[in-house]
């Protein structure tokens, strides 16, 4: 068992970035990012600052659907960078070849 130093980790990451991207891995990583963002948005919605005047179960269902679509769109843009990091981690370990 060898211990990797920072330079070895940097070489591993650099070599994984030079490999051809795996579209299936990219898709799964993007889906994970969407789930993460969706959970984050749900948690933010739970922090209600005031009573909802128009609140109902149908309004909550609509908000959940809108949040899911928003999370999917944000993940597709890749602005959070979570999917890219997941791809790099798995590629460095040789997963998804």
Helices and strands as residue ranges (DSSP letters): H 6-18, H 23-46, H 57-77, H 82-92
